[in-house]
């Protein structure tokens, strides 16, 4: 799937603009979509005209009503951004047209620093603000270790917010609502980190709404298996995404990768060769910083691994 955001996508031209309405895609399942019309609070079940439609959650669309609760999507608006992960052969889109990423970790179960680091690199590559949310802080036995593990990300400039969504719900809500106000936020994290608890805390009718949507789409699926856009009362939006165990970045180019590491950026012009890969080259400013302890070896190892992945045959590229 392309990452281009500069072109609208049209599906056929048989609908008069005067007959079209506007809305936002809240969920997508196969070729079926739930759309929130701008002029109504009633959701509409839609399908896309054409076989090559690329519609994802968060898209602004033009649609034509064909009944009181059904419609046909005929075009999508230009995207501000689109966020996805990829393996060697395909890409998995999370959402489009949002403002920030909220990466959910927990004191327990043990979270993957590799997945966290990859999500942060993806956000940097797509110029998205990232906030790390450390959940389940009431579990004191695991709290100190979790804090130690996120300390290096704080040192890199990332903001870490601590909450206990289940044990201290009111305090968690008070801490998070200002962060979410008037912003659309993608909630991202591994399974078991407490994303569903957070959604239910911040969107009181989330579970009932999801069941209704699952029924309408005949999917039999719940909130943890498809992405869902929720409008918030404070003018923001919260986007729930499925838990994941892998976060490939095969679509990123070498140039995108090196700039996606904040600690690399000020050094990129100081290498001895203009086409330095920052792996084994002489007079490399990045390698020198690693040897001097200014860049963590684990971060450079992640960069080297991601660069290896991008060079695999069939690796998808952003365009």
KEBA-380346 format. One record per residue (C-alpha): chain; residue number from 1; residue in one letter; x, y, z. Coordinates in steps of 0.5 Angstrom, whole numbers. Each point is the difference from the previous one (the first is absolute). Layout:
<atoms>
{A, NUM, A, {X, Y, Z}}
...
</atoms>
This chain:
<atoms>
{A, 1, X, {0, 0, 0}}
{A, 2, X, {3, 7, -2}}
{A, 3, X, {1, 5, 5}}
{A, 4, X, {-1, 6, -4}}
{A, 5, X, {-5, 5, 3}}
{A, 6, X, {0, 5, -6}}
{A, 7, X, {-6, -3, -4}}
{A, 8, X, {-7, -1, 1}}
{A, 9, X, {-2, -7, -2}}
{A, 10, X, {-7, 0, -5}}
{A, 11, X, {-4, -6, -1}}
{A, 12, X, {-4, 1, -6}}
{A, 13, X, {-3, 6, -3}}
{A, 14, X, {-7, -1, 0}}
{A, 15, X, {-3, 4, 6}}
{A, 16, X, {-1, 7, 0}}
{A, 17, X, {4, 4, 5}}
{A, 18, X, {-7, 3, 2}}
{A, 19, X, {-2, -7, 2}}
{A, 20, X, {6, -1, 4}}
{A, 21, X, {1, 0, 8}}
{A, 22, X, {6, 0, 4}}
{A, 23, X, {2, -4, 6}}
{A, 24, X, {6, -3, 3}}
{A, 25, X, {1, -8, 0}}
{A, 26, X, {0, -3, 7}}
{A, 27, X, {1, -7, -1}}
{A, 28, X, {2, -4, -6}}
{A, 29, X, {-1, -8, -1}}
{A, 30, X, {1, -3, -6}}
{A, 31, X, {-3, 5, -5}}
{A, 32, X, {-5, 2, 5}}
{A, 33, X, {0, 7, 3}}
{A, 34, X, {-3, 3, 6}}
{A, 35, X, {-1, 8, -2}}
{A, 36, X, {-2, 5, 5}}
{A, 37, X, {-3, 6, -4}}
{A, 38, X, {1, 7, 1}}
{A, 39, X, {-7, 2, 0}}
{A, 40, X, {-2, -6, 5}}
{A, 41, X, {1, -4, 6}}
{A, 42, X, {-3, -6, -3}}
{A, 43, X, {6, -5, -3}}
{A, 44, X, {-1, -2, -7}}
{A, 45, X, {3, -7, -3}}
{A, 46, X, {3, 1, -7}}
{A, 47, X, {4, -4, -5}}
{A, 48, X, {5, 3, -5}}
{A, 49, X, {-1, 1, -7}}
{A, 50, X, {5, -4, -4}}
{A, 51, X, {5, -5, 1}}
{A, 52, X, {6, 3, 2}}
{A, 53, X, {-2, 5, 5}}
{A, 54, X, {5, 2, 6}}
{A, 55, X, {-4, 2, 5}}
{A, 56, X, {2, 0, 8}}
{A, 57, X, {-3, 2, 6}}
{A, 58, X, {1, 8, 1}}
{A, 59, X, {-1, 1, -7}}
{A, 60, X, {-5, 6, -2}}
{A, 61, X, {-4, -3, -6}}
{A, 62, X, {-6, 3, -4}}
{A, 63, X, {-6, -5, -1}}
{A, 64, X, {-6, -1, -3}}
{A, 65, X, {-6, -3, 5}}
{A, 66, X, {-4, -5, -3}}
{A, 67, X, {-5, -2, 6}}
{A, 68, X, {-1, 3, 7}}
{A, 69, X, {6, -4, 3}}
{A, 70, X, {5, -2, -7}}
{A, 71, X, {4, 4, -4}}
{A, 72, X, {5, 0, -6}}
{A, 73, X, {7, 3, 1}}
{A, 74, X, {2, 3, -7}}
{A, 75, X, {6, 4, 2}}
{A, 76, X, {5, 1, 6}}
{A, 77, X, {3, 7, 2}}
{A, 78, X, {7, 2, 0}}
{A, 79, X, {4, -3, 6}}
{A, 80, X, {4, 4, 5}}
{A, 81, X, {4, -7, 2}}
{A, 82, X, {-1, -7, 0}}
{A, 83, X, {3, -5, 5}}
{A, 84, X, {2, -7, -1}}
{A, 85, X, {5, -6, 1}}
{A, 86, X, {2, -5, -5}}
{A, 87, X, {4, -6, -1}}
{A, 88, X, {4, -2, -6}}
{A, 89, X, {-6, -1, -5}}
{A, 90, X, {-6, 4, 3}}
{A, 91, X, {-2, 6, 4}}
{A, 92, X, {-5, 0, 6}}
{A, 93, X, {-4, 7, 1}}
{A, 94, X, {-2, 3, 6}}
{A, 95, X, {-3, 6, -1}}
{A, 96, X, {0, 7, -4}}
{A, 97, X, {-1, 7, 2}}
{A, 98, X, {2, 0, 7}}
{A, 99, X, {5, 5, 4}}
{A, 100, X, {4, -4, 5}}
{A, 101, X, {2, -7, 2}}
{A, 102, X, {-2, -3, 7}}
{A, 103, X, {5, -6, 2}}
{A, 104, X, {-3, -5, 5}}
{A, 105, X, {5, -4, 5}}
{A, 106, X, {-2, -3, 6}}
{A, 107, X, {4, -2, 6}}
{A, 108, X, {-2, -7, -1}}
{A, 109, X, {0, -4, -4}}
{A, 110, X, {7, 1, -3}}
{A, 111, X, {0, 5, -6}}
{A, 112, X, {4, 0, -6}}
{A, 113, X, {5, 5, 0}}
{A, 114, X, {1, -2, -7}}
{A, 115, X, {-7, 1, -2}}
{A, 116, X, {0, 7, 4}}
{A, 117, X, {6, 2, -4}}
{A, 118, X, {-2, -2, -7}}
{A, 119, X, {-7, 4, 2}}
{A, 120, X, {4, 6, 2}}
{A, 121, X, {4, 0, -7}}
{A, 122, X, {-6, -1, -4}}
{A, 123, X, {-3, 6, 3}}
{A, 124, X, {6, 4, -1}}
{A, 125, X, {1, -2, -7}}
{A, 126, X, {-8, 3, -1}}
{A, 127, X, {2, 6, 4}}
{A, 128, X, {-5, -2, 5}}
{A, 129, X, {0, 2, 8}}
{A, 130, X, {1, -6, 4}}
{A, 131, X, {-2, -1, 8}}
{A, 132, X, {2, -6, 4}}
{A, 133, X, {-6, -2, 5}}
{A, 134, X, {2, -4, 5}}
{A, 135, X, {-6, -4, 3}}
{A, 136, X, {-1, -4, 6}}
{A, 137, X, {4, 4, 5}}
{A, 138, X, {-3, -3, 6}}
{A, 139, X, {3, -6, -1}}
{A, 140, X, {6, 2, 4}}
{A, 141, X, {4, -6, 0}}
{A, 142, X, {1, 1, -8}}
{A, 143, X, {0, 8, 0}}
{A, 144, X, {8, 1, 2}}
{A, 145, X, {2, -5, -6}}
{A, 146, X, {-5, 3, -5}}
{A, 147, X, {3, 7, 2}}
{A, 148, X, {7, -2, -1}}
{A, 149, X, {-2, -3, -7}}
{A, 150, X, {-3, 7, -2}}
{A, 151, X, {5, 4, 3}}
{A, 152, X, {4, 0, -7}}
{A, 153, X, {-6, 3, -4}}
{A, 154, X, {-1, 5, 5}}
{A, 155, X, {8, 2, -1}}
{A, 156, X, {-2, 0, -8}}
{A, 157, X, {-5, 6, 1}}
{A, 158, X, {-6, -5, 0}}
{A, 159, X, {-6, 2, 5}}
{A, 160, X, {-2, -6, 5}}
{A, 161, X, {-7, 1, 3}}
{A, 162, X, {-1, -5, 6}}
{A, 163, X, {-7, -2, 2}}
{A, 164, X, {-4, -6, 3}}
{A, 165, X, {-7, -1, -4}}
{A, 166, X, {-3, -5, 4}}
{A, 167, X, {2, 1, 7}}
{A, 168, X, {0, 8, 0}}
{A, 169, X, {-5, 1, -6}}
{A, 170, X, {-2, 8, 2}}
{A, 171, X, {8, 2, 1}}
{A, 172, X, {1, -4, -7}}
{A, 173, X, {-5, 4, -4}}
{A, 174, X, {2, 7, 3}}
{A, 175, X, {7, -2, -2}}
{A, 176, X, {-2, -2, -7}}
{A, 177, X, {-6, 5, -2}}
{A, 178, X, {4, 6, -1}}
{A, 179, X, {5, -4, -4}}
{A, 180, X, {-5, -2, -5}}
{A, 181, X, {-4, 6, 0}}
{A, 182, X, {-1, 3, -7}}
{A, 183, X, {5, -5, -3}}
{A, 184, X, {-2, -7, -4}}
{A, 185, X, {5, -5, 4}}
{A, 186, X, {2, -7, -2}}
{A, 187, X, {0, -5, 5}}
{A, 188, X, {5, -5, -1}}
{A, 189, X, {3, -6, 4}}
{A, 190, X, {1, -7, 1}}
{A, 191, X, {-5, -5, 2}}
{A, 192, X, {-1, 0, 8}}
{A, 193, X, {2, 7, 1}}
{A, 194, X, {-7, 3, 2}}
{A, 195, X, {-2, 3, -6}}
{A, 196, X, {-7, -2, 0}}
{A, 197, X, {-1, 2, 7}}
{A, 198, X, {3, 7, -2}}
{A, 199, X, {-5, 0, -5}}
{A, 200, X, {-6, -1, 4}}
{A, 201, X, {3, 5, 5}}
{A, 202, X, {0, 5, -5}}
{A, 203, X, {-6, -2, -4}}
{A, 204, X, {-6, -2, 4}}
{A, 205, X, {-4, -3, -5}}
{A, 206, X, {6, -3, -4}}
{A, 207, X, {-2, -7, 1}}
{A, 208, X, {-7, 0, -2}}
{A, 209, X, {1, 4, -6}}
{A, 210, X, {6, -5, -2}}
{A, 211, X, {-5, -6, 1}}
{A, 212, X, {-5, 4, -4}}
{A, 213, X, {5, 1, -6}}
{A, 214, X, {2, -7, 0}}
{A, 215, X, {-7, -2, -1}}
{A, 216, X, {-1, 5, -5}}
{A, 217, X, {6, -3, -4}}
{A, 218, X, {-2, -7, 2}}
{A, 219, X, {8, -1, 2}}
{A, 220, X, {-2, -3, 7}}
{A, 221, X, {7, 4, 2}}
{A, 222, X, {1, 4, 6}}
{A, 223, X, {4, 7, 1}}
{A, 224, X, {7, -4, 1}}
{A, 225, X, {-1, -3, -8}}
{A, 226, X, {-1, 6, -4}}
{A, 227, X, {2, 8, 0}}
{A, 228, X, {-6, 4, 3}}
{A, 229, X, {0, 8, 0}}
{A, 230, X, {-4, 3, 6}}
{A, 231, X, {-2, 7, 1}}
{A, 232, X, {1, 3, 6}}
{A, 233, X, {-4, 5, 4}}
{A, 234, X, {6, 5, 1}}
{A, 235, X, {1, 1, -8}}
{A, 236, X, {5, -5, -1}}
{A, 237, X, {0, -7, -2}}
{A, 238, X, {3, -7, 2}}
{A, 239, X, {2, -5, -5}}
{A, 240, X, {0, -7, 3}}
{A, 241, X, {4, -5, -4}}
{A, 242, X, {1, -8, 1}}
{A, 243, X, {6, -2, 4}}
{A, 244, X, {6, -3, -4}}
{A, 245, X, {6, -4, 1}}
{A, 246, X, {4, 2, -6}}
{A, 247, X, {2, 7, -2}}
{A, 248, X, {4, 0, -7}}
{A, 249, X, {2, 6, -3}}
{A, 250, X, {2, -3, -7}}
{A, 251, X, {-3, 6, -4}}
{A, 252, X, {5, 6, 3}}
{A, 253, X, {6, 2, -4}}
{A, 254, X, {7, 0, 3}}
{A, 255, X, {-1, 8, 0}}
{A, 256, X, {-7, 0, 4}}
{A, 257, X, {4, -5, 5}}
{A, 258, X, {6, 4, 1}}
{A, 259, X, {-5, 6, 2}}
{A, 260, X, {-4, -4, 4}}
{A, 261, X, {5, -1, 5}}
{A, 262, X, {0, 7, 4}}
{A, 263, X, {7, -1, 3}}
{A, 264, X, {2, -1, -7}}
{A, 265, X, {-2, 6, -3}}
{A, 266, X, {5, 6, 2}}
{A, 267, X, {6, -5, -2}}
{A, 268, X, {-3, -2, -7}}
{A, 269, X, {4, 6, -4}}
{A, 270, X, {7, -2, 4}}
{A, 271, X, {1, -7, -3}}
{A, 272, X, {7, 0, -4}}
{A, 273, X, {-4, -3, -6}}
{A, 274, X, {-7, 3, -3}}
{A, 275, X, {-3, -7, -1}}
{A, 276, X, {2, -3, 6}}
{A, 277, X, {-4, -5, 3}}
{A, 278, X, {2, 0, 7}}
{A, 279, X, {2, -7, 0}}
{A, 280, X, {7, -1, -1}}
{A, 281, X, {2, 6, -3}}
{A, 282, X, {7, 4, 2}}
{A, 283, X, {-1, 7, 3}}
{A, 284, X, {-8, -2, 1}}
{A, 285, X, {-2, 5, 5}}
{A, 286, X, {-6, -4, 2}}
{A, 287, X, {5, -6, 2}}
{A, 288, X, {5, 5, 3}}
{A, 289, X, {-6, 2, 5}}
{A, 290, X, {-2, -7, 2}}
{A, 291, X, {8, -1, 2}}
{A, 292, X, {0, 6, 4}}
{A, 293, X, {-7, -2, 3}}
{A, 294, X, {-4, 5, -3}}
{A, 295, X, {-4, -5, -3}}
{A, 296, X, {-3, -6, 3}}
{A, 297, X, {3, -6, -3}}
{A, 298, X, {-7, -3, 0}}
{A, 299, X, {-3, 6, -4}}
{A, 300, X, {6, -1, -6}}
{A, 301, X, {-2, -8, 0}}
{A, 302, X, {-7, 2, -1}}
{A, 303, X, {2, 5, -6}}
{A, 304, X, {4, -6, -3}}
{A, 305, X, {-5, -5, 1}}
{A, 306, X, {-5, 5, -3}}
{A, 307, X, {4, 1, -6}}
{A, 308, X, {2, -7, -1}}
{A, 309, X, {-8, -1, -1}}
{A, 310, X, {-1, 6, -5}}
{A, 311, X, {5, -3, -4}}
{A, 312, X, {-3, -7, -1}}
{A, 313, X, {-3, -2, -7}}
{A, 314, X, {-7, 2, -1}}
{A, 315, X, {0, 5, 6}}
{A, 316, X, {-6, 5, -1}}
{A, 317, X, {2, 7, 0}}
{A, 318, X, {-3, 7, 2}}
{A, 319, X, {-1, 4, -7}}
</atoms>
